[in-house]
Amino acid sequence: MTQRLQAPFKLAPEAYKAMAALEAAIKASGLEQSLIELVKMRASQINGCAYCIHMHASDARKGGETEMRLYMLNAWRESTFYTPRERAALGWTESLTLIAATGAPDKDYEPVKAEFSDAEQVNLTMLIGAINAWNRLAIGFRLAHPKEGGRAAA
């Protein structure tokens, strides 16, 4: 895989500043940092964004997330490791990340409505939109994740 642009964020500094401001607003929104990282990881898994999976797995671990919950994230529906609030957020993440196929149905929204205040629902939805935008930037420009922590390809 060859990176398509070097330092793409430096090429559009105003757009990057706007995305960074959105990230800061989400971080300050009151949503739990652990939940934020799970949402970012799950959307990045669905989108196949290795760069973002690497980043958010590392950030989640630094924040105290367990390895097992990260390993099980792809099968969260079958796992008992996630709270009802996390499950609602993960379902909404999948629904909005795959919106062309799902249409964001009521069955995915109702758990969010039950677990999150109105303002939290908006912040969660902005979080999901933001990570999907970051995924598209990283995938579109073929950003490579750091090489530490993995085995070299044979």
N, C-alpha and C positions, 0 to 999 in steps of 0.2 A: 504494500500500500504506500503510495507516494502522496505526501501532503500537497494539496493544491495551492495554498497560499501560505506564505510565511507571515506569522504574526498578524492574522486577519483582524484582530481586535484593535490593533494600532492603526489600521487602515480606515476605520470608521469610528473615531474616538467619541463622537457625540452619541452615536447609537450605543456604543459600549457603556458610556456613562449612564444612559437611560436604563439599560438593563441592570447595571450595578445598583442604581437607585431603587429599582424594583426589588432586587434581591435584598437590599437593606430594609426596605419597607416590610417585606415578608418576614425577615428575621426579627424585626421589632414588633410584629403583629400580635405576638402572644401565642402563636402556634408553637408547640413543643419542638425543640430542635431535633429530637429523635424522630418525630413524626415527619418533619421536613425532609430529613435524610432518607427515610424509608420511601416517601413519595418520589423523591428524585431518583433513587435507585430503581424503583419499580418502573417508572416511565422510561428510564434509560435502558432497562432490560427489554421492555417491549419494543423500543425503537432500535435496539441493537447498537447502542452508542458505547463502545469500549472506553473511550476517553472519559465520558461522564460516569460510567459504572466504576472505573478505577478511582476517580476523584471522590465520589460520594461514598464508596465503601471505605476509603481511607478516612474521610471526614467522620463517618458514622462510628468507626472504631475509635477514633480520637475522642469522640463524645461519649464513649462508654458502651456503645452497642456491642452485643455479643456476636461472635462468629456464627453461631448456630442460627440466630434470627436472620442474619444476612444470607446464609446458605439456603434457608427455607423460604426466602421472600418470593421466589418464583412460584412456590406452591402454597402461598399464604392461605388460600381458601381451605386447604386440607389440614392446616396446622393449627395447633392450639396456642402458639407462641404470641399471638397478636391480640390486643385488646379490642373491644367493640369499636372504640373510636378509631384505632388504627385500621381496622377492617373496613370501616365506612370510608375512610380516606383512600385506602388502596383500591376499593371498588370504584370510587369516583375517579381516581387516577386512571384506571384501566378504561373506564367508560369515556372519559374526555380525550385520552391519548388515542383511542380508536374511534373517535367520534363519527367518522364517515360510515363505519359499520354499525355503531351502537345507537346513534342519535340521542345519547344521554337519557335513557329511559327513567321513568319514575322508580322502578325497582332499584336502580343505582343511586338515585337522589334521596329516597326516603331514609336510608340509614344515615346519610350525611345530615339531613334535616334533624334527625333525632339526636345526633351526637355533637353538632356544632351550632353555635349561635349564628344569626344571620351574617354578622360581620366576619366571623370565622369562615363561613361558607364562601364568602367573596375572597378572602385571603387564601384559602385553600385552592380555589379555582384559579386565582392569579398565579399561585405557586405552580400548579400543574401546567398552565400556559407557558410560564417562564421556562420550566425545565424542558418542555417540548421545543421551545425556540432555541435554547442552548444545544439540545440534541441535534437539531437540524443544522446549526452552524458547525458543530464538531464533525458530524457525519458528512455534511456537504463539502467541507474543506479538508476532510480526511485527517483531522488532528490525531496525532499519535499520543497515546498515554505513556507516562514514564515507564522505563523498562525494569525498574527494581521490583522485586517481589515475585517474579515469575520465572519459569524456565525458558531458556532460549528455544526457538523452533529448531527442530531436527533438520 
